[in-house]
Amino acid sequence: MDAEILIPVSLFLMIFGIIYLYFSTRNRERMALIEKGADASIFLMGNNQNSLPVWKIFLLNFACLLIGIGMAIFIASIMVYNFGVDKGVAYPGTIFLMAGIGLLAGFFLTKKLDK
């Protein structure tokens, strides 16, 4: 078998296996709860009317991440041209640091929005 075909086939099989395992496990858990006589409303607990839509949370966190990365590139260029820091250290270090700070800020903003 050619190596070129082996990689896409194995990727497809991995994705199919993960999806199959997720849905079959979820179905087994639900069937076990129904057999024990549990209330079916527990399956809908995450869909209450007061929660934020997932897309708003995603957009807020993604925006904070991009703002952090943009600020990191700006700070790294200042570090390289004004302070003489090596490019290989300044850019990745500040990008990871500011991206983490941006995601942390997005988490706190999301928590604040949820209240």
N, CA, C and O atoms as a GROMACS GRO file, in nm:
protein
  460
    1MET      N    1   0.085  -0.119   0.000
    1MET     CA    2   0.000   0.000   0.000
    1MET      C    3   0.089   0.124   0.000
    1MET      O    4   0.189   0.129   0.072
    2ASP      N    5   0.053   0.222  -0.079
    2ASP     CA    6   0.132   0.345  -0.088
    2ASP      C    7   0.120   0.426   0.040
    2ASP      O    8   0.016   0.425   0.106
    3ALA      N    9   0.226   0.495   0.073
    3ALA     CA   10   0.227   0.577   0.194
    3ALA      C   11   0.138   0.700   0.178
    3ALA      O   12   0.088   0.753   0.278
    4GLU      N   13   0.117   0.746   0.054
    4GLU     CA   14   0.035   0.865   0.033
    4GLU      C   15  -0.110   0.840   0.069
    4GLU      O   16  -0.180   0.932   0.114
    5ILE      N   17  -0.158   0.719   0.050
    5ILE     CA   18  -0.297   0.687   0.079
    5ILE      C   19  -0.315   0.646   0.225
    5ILE      O   20  -0.425   0.654   0.279
    6LEU      N   21  -0.209   0.602   0.288
    6LEU     CA   22  -0.218   0.552   0.425
    6LEU      C   23  -0.250   0.664   0.525
    6LEU      O   24  -0.325   0.642   0.620
    7ILE      N   25  -0.194   0.781   0.505
    7ILE     CA   26  -0.215   0.892   0.599
    7ILE      C   27  -0.360   0.942   0.596
    7ILE      O   28  -0.419   0.953   0.704
    8PRO      N   29  -0.420   0.973   0.480
    8PRO     CA   30  -0.560   1.018   0.483
    8PRO      C   31  -0.657   0.911   0.534
    8PRO      O   32  -0.754   0.943   0.603
    9VAL      N   33  -0.630   0.785   0.500
    9VAL     CA   34  -0.718   0.678   0.546
    9VAL      C   35  -0.709   0.665   0.698
    9VAL      O   36  -0.812   0.650   0.765
   10SER      N   37  -0.589   0.670   0.752
   10SER     CA   38  -0.575   0.658   0.898
   10SER      C   39  -0.635   0.780   0.968
   10SER      O   40  -0.690   0.766   1.077
   11LEU      N   41  -0.624   0.898   0.910
   11LEU     CA   42  -0.686   1.017   0.968
   11LEU      C   43  -0.838   1.004   0.969
   11LEU      O   44  -0.902   1.035   1.069
   12PHE      N   45  -0.896   0.958   0.857
   12PHE     CA   46  -1.039   0.936   0.851
   12PHE      C   47  -1.084   0.833   0.953
   12PHE      O   48  -1.185   0.853   1.022
   13LEU      N   49  -1.012   0.723   0.964
   13LEU     CA   50  -1.047   0.619   1.062
   13LEU      C   51  -1.038   0.670   1.205
   13LEU      O   52  -1.121   0.633   1.289
   14MET      N   53  -0.940   0.753   1.234
   14MET     CA   54  -0.927   0.809   1.368
   14MET      C   55  -1.044   0.901   1.400
   14MET      O   56  -1.102   0.891   1.509
   15ILE      N   57  -1.080   0.988   1.309
   15ILE     CA   58  -1.193   1.079   1.331
   15ILE      C   59  -1.323   1.000   1.345
   15ILE      O   60  -1.404   1.029   1.432
   16PHE      N   61  -1.344   0.900   1.258
   16PHE     CA   62  -1.462   0.817   1.267
   16PHE      C   63  -1.468   0.743   1.400
   16PHE      O   64  -1.574   0.734   1.462
   17GLY      N   65  -1.355   0.690   1.445
   17GLY     CA   66  -1.351   0.618   1.572
   17GLY      C   67  -1.385   0.707   1.691
   17GLY      O   68  -1.458   0.665   1.781
   18ILE      N   69  -1.333   0.829   1.691
   18ILE     CA   70  -1.362   0.922   1.801
   18ILE      C   71  -1.510   0.957   1.803
   18ILE      O   72  -1.572   0.958   1.910
   19ILE      N   73  -1.567   0.988   1.687
   19ILE     CA   74  -1.709   1.023   1.679
   19ILE      C   75  -1.796   0.905   1.719
   19ILE      O   76  -1.892   0.922   1.794
   20TYR      N   77  -1.764   0.785   1.670
   20TYR     CA   78  -1.841   0.666   1.703
   20TYR      C   79  -1.834   0.638   1.854
   20TYR      O   80  -1.936   0.608   1.916
   21LEU      N   81  -1.717   0.649   1.911
   21LEU     CA   82  -1.702   0.625   2.055
   21LEU      C   83  -1.780   0.726   2.137
   21LEU      O   84  -1.841   0.691   2.238
   22TYR      N   85  -1.780   0.851   2.096
   22TYR     CA   86  -1.854   0.955   2.168
   22TYR      C   87  -2.004   0.925   2.169
   22TYR      O   88  -2.068   0.927   2.274
   23PHE      N   89  -2.059   0.899   2.050
   23PHE     CA   90  -2.204   0.879   2.042
   23PHE      C   91  -2.248   0.746   2.104
   23PHE      O   92  -2.353   0.740   2.167
   24SER      N   93  -2.169   0.641   2.088
   24SER     CA   94  -2.210   0.513   2.147
   24SER      C   95  -2.201   0.518   2.300
   24SER      O   96  -2.286   0.460   2.368
   25THR      N   97  -2.101   0.584   2.354
   25THR     CA   98  -2.090   0.597   2.499
   25THR      C   99  -2.202   0.682   2.554
   25THR      O  100  -2.259   0.650   2.659
   26ARG      N  101  -2.236   0.790   2.486
   26ARG     CA  102  -2.345   0.876   2.531
   26ARG      C  103  -2.477   0.800   2.530
   26ARG      O  104  -2.558   0.813   2.622
   27ASN      N  105  -2.498   0.719   2.426
   27ASN     CA  106  -2.621   0.641   2.418
   27ASN      C  107  -2.628   0.538   2.530
   27ASN      O  108  -2.733   0.520   2.591
   28ARG      N  109  -2.515   0.470   2.559
   28ARG     CA  110  -2.515   0.371   2.668
   28ARG      C  111  -2.542   0.436   2.803
   28ARG      O  112  -2.617   0.380   2.884
   29GLU      N  113  -2.484   0.552   2.827
   29GLU     CA  114  -2.507   0.621   2.955
   29GLU      C  115  -2.654   0.658   2.969
   29GLU      O  116  -2.714   0.641   3.076
   30ARG      N  117  -2.712   0.709   2.863
   30ARG     CA  118  -2.853   0.749   2.869
   30ARG      C  119  -2.944   0.629   2.888
   30ARG      O  120  -3.040   0.636   2.964
   31MET      N  121  -2.915   0.519   2.820
   31MET     CA  122  -2.997   0.399   2.835
   31MET      C  123  -2.987   0.344   2.977
   31MET      O  124  -3.087   0.297   3.032
   32ALA      N  125  -2.867   0.349   3.036
   32ALA     CA  126  -2.851   0.301   3.173
   32ALA      C  127  -2.929   0.388   3.271
   32ALA      O  128  -2.989   0.337   3.365
   33LEU      N  129  -2.929   0.520   3.250
   33LEU     CA  130  -3.005   0.609   3.338
   33LEU      C  131  -3.155   0.588   3.323
   33LEU      O  132  -3.229   0.593   3.421
   34ILE      N  133  -3.200   0.563   3.201
   34ILE     CA  134  -3.342   0.540   3.179
   34ILE      C  135  -3.385   0.408   3.243
   34ILE      O  136  -3.494   0.400   3.299
   35GLU      N  137  -3.299   0.305   3.235
   35GLU     CA  138  -3.331   0.177   3.297
   35GLU      C  139  -3.341   0.188   3.449
   35GLU      O  140  -3.420   0.118   3.512
   36LYS      N  141  -3.261   0.276   3.507
   36LYS     CA  142  -3.266   0.294   3.652
   36LYS      C  143  -3.382   0.382   3.695
   36LYS      O  144  -3.407   0.397   3.814
   37GLY      N  145  -3.451   0.441   3.600
   37GLY     CA  146  -3.567   0.523   3.632
   37GLY      C  147  -3.535   0.668   3.657
   37GLY      O  148  -3.613   0.738   3.722
   38ALA      N  149  -3.421   0.716   3.607
   38ALA     CA  150  -3.384   0.857   3.626
   38ALA      C  151  -3.473   0.945   3.538
   38ALA      O  152  -3.524   0.901   3.435
   39ASP      N  153  -3.489   1.068   3.579
   39ASP     CA  154  -3.571   1.163   3.505
   39ASP      C  155  -3.499   1.203   3.376
   39ASP      O  156  -3.378   1.225   3.377
   40ALA      N  157  -3.572   1.212   3.267
   40ALA     CA  158  -3.513   1.245   3.138
   40ALA      C  159  -3.474   1.391   3.127
   40ALA      O  160  -3.406   1.429   3.032
   41SER      N  161  -3.514   1.475   3.221
   41SER     CA  162  -3.481   1.617   3.212
   41SER      C  163  -3.333   1.644   3.240
   41SER      O  164  -3.285   1.754   3.212
   42ILE      N  165  -3.261   1.546   3.293
   42ILE     CA  166  -3.118   1.568   3.318
   42ILE      C  167  -3.039   1.579   3.188
   42ILE      O  168  -2.929   1.633   3.188
   43PHE      N  169  -3.095   1.527   3.078
   43PHE     CA  170  -3.027   1.538   2.950
   43PHE      C  171  -3.034   1.679   2.894
   43PHE      O  172  -2.955   1.714   2.807
   44LEU      N  173  -3.126   1.760   2.942
   44LEU     CA  174  -3.145   1.895   2.891
   44LEU      C  175  -3.099   2.002   2.988
   44LEU      O  176  -3.134   2.119   2.972
   45MET      N  177  -3.021   1.966   3.089
   45MET     CA  178  -2.980   2.063   3.191
   45MET      C  179  -2.895   2.175   3.135
   45MET      O  180  -2.902   2.287   3.185
   46GLY      N  181  -2.814   2.149   3.033
   46GLY     CA  182  -2.729   2.253   2.977
   46GLY      C  183  -2.803   2.349   2.887
   46GLY      O  184  -2.745   2.449   2.844
   47ASN      N  185  -2.928   2.324   2.856
   47ASN     CA  186  -3.002   2.408   2.763
   47ASN      C  187  -3.100   2.501   2.832
   47ASN      O  188  -3.212   2.519   2.785
   48ASN      N  189  -3.059   2.559   2.943
   48ASN     CA  190  -3.152   2.651   3.010
   48ASN      C  191  -3.154   2.786   2.937
   48ASN      O  192  -3.064   2.816   2.858
   49GLN      N  193  -3.253   2.865   2.965
   49GLN     CA  194  -3.275   2.989   2.890
   49GLN      C  195  -3.179   3.100   2.933
   49GLN      O  196  -3.160   3.195   2.857
   50ASN      N  197  -3.120   3.091   3.050
   50ASN     CA  198  -3.035   3.199   3.100
   50ASN      C  199  -2.890   3.189   3.055
   50ASN      O  200  -2.813   3.284   3.076
   51SER      N  201  -2.850   3.080   2.994
   51SER     CA  202  -2.710   3.064   2.955
   51SER      C  203  -2.680   3.138   2.825
   51SER      O  204  -2.769   3.159   2.742
   52LEU      N  205  -2.556   3.175   2.809
   52LEU     CA  206  -2.511   3.244   2.688
   52LEU      C  207  -2.497   3.144   2.574
   52LEU      O  208  -2.464   3.028   2.597
   53PRO      N  209  -2.521   3.187   2.451
   53PRO     CA  210  -2.496   3.098   2.337
   53PRO      C  211  -2.346   3.069   2.324
   53PRO      O  212  -2.262   3.153   2.359
   54VAL      N  213  -2.315   2.952   2.275
   54VAL     CA  214  -2.175   2.910   2.264
   54VAL      C  215  -2.099   3.000   2.168
   54VAL      O  216  -1.981   3.028   2.189
   55TRP      N  217  -2.164   3.046   2.063
   55TRP     CA  218  -2.092   3.127   1.964
   55TRP      C  219  -2.047   3.260   2.022
   55TRP      O  220  -1.944   3.314   1.981
   56LYS      N  221  -2.124   3.316   2.117
   56LYS     CA  222  -2.082   3.442   2.179
   56LYS      C  223  -1.959   3.421   2.266
   56LYS      O  224  -1.868   3.503   2.267
   57ILE      N  225  -1.957   3.312   2.339
   57ILE     CA  226  -1.842   3.282   2.424
   57ILE      C  227  -1.719   3.257   2.337
   57ILE      O  228  -1.610   3.306   2.367
   58PHE      N  229  -1.737   3.182   2.228
   58PHE     CA  230  -1.626   3.154   2.137
   58PHE      C  231  -1.571   3.282   2.075
   58PHE      O  232  -1.449   3.302   2.069
   59LEU      N  233  -1.659   3.370   2.028
   59LEU     CA  234  -1.614   3.495   1.966
   59LEU      C  235  -1.541   3.584   2.065
   59LEU      O  236  -1.441   3.647   2.030
   60LEU      N  237  -1.590   3.590   2.188
   60LEU     CA  238  -1.524   3.673   2.290
   60LEU      C  239  -1.384   3.620   2.319
   60LEU      O  240  -1.288   3.697   2.324
   61ASN      N  241  -1.371   3.490   2.338
   61ASN     CA  242  -1.239   3.432   2.365
   61ASN      C  243  -1.147   3.443   2.244
   61ASN      O  244  -1.027   3.468   2.260
   62PHE      N  245  -1.200   3.424   2.125
   62PHE     CA  246  -1.119   3.435   2.004
   62PHE      C  247  -1.071   3.579   1.984
   62PHE      O  248  -0.957   3.601   1.943
   63ALA      N  249  -1.157   3.676   2.011
   63ALA     CA  250  -1.118   3.818   1.999
   63ALA      C  251  -1.009   3.852   2.100
   63ALA      O  252  -0.912   3.921   2.065
   64CYS      N  253  -1.024   3.806   2.223
   64CYS     CA  254  -0.919   3.831   2.324
   64CYS      C  255  -0.787   3.766   2.284
   64CYS      O  256  -0.680   3.822   2.307
   65LEU      N  257  -0.794   3.646   2.226
   65LEU     CA  258  -0.673   3.577   2.181
   65LEU      C  259  -0.605   3.656   2.070
   65LEU      O  260  -0.483   3.675   2.074
   66LEU      N  261  -0.680   3.703   1.972
   66LEU     CA  262  -0.620   3.778   1.862
   66LEU      C  263  -0.565   3.913   1.908
   66LEU      O  264  -0.461   3.957   1.858
   67ILE      N  265  -0.633   3.978   2.002
   67ILE     CA  266  -0.581   4.103   2.058
   67ILE      C  267  -0.449   4.077   2.130
   67ILE      O  268  -0.354   4.155   2.118
   68GLY      N  269  -0.444   3.968   2.205
   68GLY     CA  270  -0.320   3.932   2.274
   68GLY      C  271  -0.206   3.904   2.179
   68GLY      O  272  -0.092   3.946   2.204
   69ILE      N  273  -0.234   3.834   2.070
   69ILE     CA  274  -0.128   3.803   1.973
   69ILE      C  275  -0.082   3.930   1.902
   69ILE      O  276   0.038   3.948   1.880
   70GLY      N  277  -0.175   4.019   1.868
   70GLY     CA  278  -0.137   4.146   1.805
   70GLY      C  279  -0.051   4.230   1.895
   70GLY      O  280   0.049   4.288   1.851
   71MET      N  281  -0.089   4.239   2.022
   71MET     CA  282  -0.007   4.315   2.118
   71MET      C  283   0.129   4.250   2.135
   71MET      O  284   0.229   4.320   2.153
   72ALA      N  285   0.134   4.117   2.130
   72ALA     CA  286   0.262   4.046   2.147
   72ALA      C  287   0.358   4.077   2.034
   72ALA      O  288   0.477   4.098   2.058
   73ILE      N  289   0.308   4.080   1.912
   73ILE     CA  290   0.395   4.111   1.798
   73ILE      C  291   0.447   4.254   1.809
   73ILE      O  292   0.564   4.280   1.779
   74PHE      N  293   0.362   4.345   1.852
   74PHE     CA  294   0.403   4.484   1.870
   74PHE      C  295   0.509   4.496   1.980
   74PHE      O  296   0.610   4.564   1.961
   75ILE      N  297   0.487   4.431   2.093
   75ILE     CA  298   0.583   4.435   2.205
   75ILE      C  299   0.714   4.369   2.165
   75ILE      O  300   0.822   4.418   2.198
   76ALA      N  301   0.705   4.256   2.092
   76ALA     CA  302   0.828   4.186   2.051
   76ALA      C  303   0.909   4.272   1.954
   76ALA      O  304   1.032   4.272   1.961
   77SER      N  305   0.843   4.343   1.864
   77SER     CA  306   0.919   4.428   1.772
   77SER      C  307   0.986   4.542   1.846
   77SER      O  308   1.098   4.582   1.811
   78ILE      N  309   0.922   4.595   1.948
   78ILE     CA  310   0.985   4.698   2.032
   78ILE      C  311   1.107   4.639   2.103
   78ILE      O  312   1.212   4.702   2.111
   79MET      N  313   1.092   4.517   2.155
   79MET     CA  314   1.204   4.452   2.224
   79MET      C  315   1.321   4.426   2.131
   79MET      O  316   1.437   4.441   2.171
   80VAL      N  317   1.292   4.387   2.007
   80VAL     CA  318   1.399   4.355   1.912
   80VAL      C  319   1.472   4.481   1.866
   80VAL      O  320   1.595   4.484   1.866
   81TYR      N  321   1.397   4.585   1.827
   81TYR     CA  322   1.461   4.702   1.766
   81TYR      C  323   1.513   4.803   1.868
   81TYR      O  324   1.608   4.875   1.838
   82ASN      N  325   1.454   4.810   1.986
   82ASN     CA  326   1.501   4.908   2.084
   82ASN      C  327   1.593   4.849   2.190
   82ASN      O  328   1.684   4.917   2.237
   83PHE      N  329   1.571   4.725   2.228
   83PHE     CA  330   1.650   4.666   2.336
   83PHE      C  331   1.749   4.561   2.288
   83PHE      O  332   1.830   4.512   2.367
   84GLY      N  333   1.744   4.526   2.160
   84GLY     CA  334   1.842   4.432   2.105
   84GLY      C  335   1.820   4.287   2.145
   84GLY      O  336   1.915   4.209   2.144
   85VAL      N  337   1.699   4.251   2.180
   85VAL     CA  338   1.671   4.112   2.216
   85VAL      C  339   1.668   4.028   2.089
   85VAL      O  340   1.627   4.077   1.983
   86ASP      N  341   1.713   3.903   2.098
   86ASP     CA  342   1.716   3.814   1.983
   86ASP      C  343   1.574   3.787   1.932
   86ASP      O  344   1.482   3.766   2.010
   87LYS      N  345   1.559   3.788   1.797
   87LYS     CA  346   1.427   3.766   1.738
   87LYS      C  347   1.370   3.628   1.772
   87LYS      O  348   1.250   3.614   1.794
   88GLY      N  349   1.456   3.528   1.777
   88GLY     CA  350   1.413   3.392   1.806
   88GLY      C  351   1.360   3.374   1.947
   88GLY      O  352   1.289   3.277   1.975
   89VAL      N  353   1.393   3.465   2.034
   89VAL     CA  354   1.344   3.458   2.172
   89VAL      C  355   1.227   3.553   2.193
   89VAL      O  356   1.130   3.518   2.260
   90ALA      N  357   1.236   3.673   2.137
   90ALA     CA  358   1.136   3.776   2.164
   90ALA      C  359   0.999   3.742   2.106
   90ALA      O  360   0.899   3.751   2.177
   91TYR      N  361   0.994   3.703   1.980
   91TYR     CA  362   0.864   3.682   1.916
   91TYR      C  363   0.787   3.563   1.975
   91TYR      O  364   0.673   3.581   2.016
   92PRO      N  365   0.845   3.443   1.979
   92PRO     CA  366   0.766   3.332   2.035
   92PRO      C  367   0.732   3.351   2.183
   92PRO      O  368   0.622   3.317   2.226
   93GLY      N  369   0.826   3.404   2.258
   93GLY     CA  370   0.801   3.422   2.401
   93GLY      C  371   0.688   3.519   2.429
   93GLY      O  372   0.600   3.490   2.510
   94THR      N  373   0.689   3.633   2.364
   94THR     CA  374   0.583   3.731   2.389
   94THR      C  375   0.450   3.687   2.328
   94THR      O  376   0.344   3.718   2.382
   95ILE      N  377   0.454   3.615   2.216
   95ILE     CA  378   0.328   3.568   2.157
   95ILE      C  379   0.260   3.468   2.249
   95ILE      O  380   0.140   3.479   2.273
   96PHE      N  381   0.335   3.372   2.302
   96PHE     CA  382   0.275   3.274   2.393
   96PHE      C  383   0.228   3.340   2.522
   96PHE      O  384   0.122   3.308   2.574
   97LEU      N  385   0.308   3.432   2.574
   97LEU     CA  386   0.272   3.500   2.699
   97LEU      C  387   0.145   3.583   2.681
   97LEU      O  388   0.053   3.572   2.761
   98MET      N  389   0.141   3.664   2.578
   98MET     CA  390   0.025   3.751   2.559
   98MET      C  391  -0.099   3.674   2.513
   98MET      O  392  -0.211   3.713   2.545
   99ALA      N  393  -0.079   3.565   2.438
   99ALA     CA  394  -0.194   3.481   2.401
   99ALA      C  395  -0.256   3.418   2.525
   99ALA      O  396  -0.378   3.409   2.537
  100GLY      N  397  -0.172   3.374   2.617
  100GLY     CA  398  -0.222   3.319   2.743
  100GLY      C  399  -0.294   3.423   2.826
  100GLY      O  400  -0.398   3.395   2.885
  101ILE      N  401  -0.239   3.543   2.831
  101ILE     CA  402  -0.304   3.651   2.906
  101ILE      C  403  -0.437   3.688   2.840
  101ILE      O  404  -0.535   3.715   2.908
  102GLY      N  405  -0.440   3.688   2.706
  102GLY     CA  406  -0.564   3.717   2.635
  102GLY      C  407  -0.671   3.612   2.661
  102GLY      O  408  -0.788   3.647   2.680
  103LEU      N  409  -0.633   3.485   2.663
  103LEU     CA  410  -0.730   3.380   2.693
  103LEU      C  411  -0.778   3.387   2.838
  103LEU      O  412  -0.895   3.360   2.866
  104LEU      N  413  -0.690   3.422   2.928
  104LEU     CA  414  -0.729   3.439   3.068
  104LEU      C  415  -0.826   3.556   3.082
  104LEU      O  416  -0.924   3.547   3.156
  105ALA      N  417  -0.800   3.665   3.012
  105ALA     CA  418  -0.892   3.779   3.014
  105ALA      C  419  -1.026   3.741   2.953
  105ALA      O  420  -1.131   3.783   3.003
  106GLY      N  421  -1.025   3.662   2.846
  106GLY     CA  422  -1.149   3.615   2.786
  106GLY      C  423  -1.228   3.527   2.880
  106GLY      O  424  -1.351   3.532   2.883
  107PHE      N  425  -1.158   3.445   2.958
  107PHE     CA  426  -1.226   3.360   3.056
  107PHE      C  427  -1.297   3.446   3.161
  107PHE      O  428  -1.413   3.421   3.194
  108PHE      N  429  -1.227   3.546   3.212
  108PHE     CA  430  -1.288   3.631   3.316
  108PHE      C  431  -1.402   3.715   3.258
  108PHE      O  432  -1.502   3.738   3.326
  109LEU      N  433  -1.388   3.761   3.134
  109LEU     CA  434  -1.497   3.835   3.071
  109LEU      C  435  -1.620   3.747   3.048
  109LEU      O  436  -1.733   3.791   3.066
  110THR      N  437  -1.596   3.622   3.009
  110THR     CA  438  -1.707   3.529   2.989
  110THR      C  439  -1.776   3.499   3.121
  110THR      O  440  -1.899   3.492   3.128
  111LYS      N  441  -1.697   3.481   3.226
  111LYS     CA  442  -1.755   3.455   3.358
  111LYS      C  443  -1.836   3.575   3.404
  111LYS      O  444  -1.941   3.559   3.465
  112LYS      N  445  -1.787   3.697   3.375
  112LYS     CA  446  -1.859   3.818   3.411
  112LYS      C  447  -1.987   3.832   3.330
  112LYS      O  448  -2.089   3.876   3.384
  113LEU      N  449  -1.985   3.796   3.203
  113LEU     CA  450  -2.103   3.803   3.118
  113LEU      C  451  -2.210   3.703   3.159
  113LEU      O  452  -2.329   3.728   3.142
  114ASP      N  453  -2.168   3.591   3.213
  114ASP     CA  454  -2.261   3.484   3.248
  114ASP      C  455  -2.346   3.520   3.369
  114ASP      O  456  -2.453   3.462   3.389
  115LYS      N  457  -2.299   3.615   3.451
  115LYS     CA  458  -2.374   3.653   3.572
  115LYS      C  459  -2.491   3.740   3.541
  115LYS      O  460  -2.564   3.780   3.632
   0.00000   0.00000   0.00000
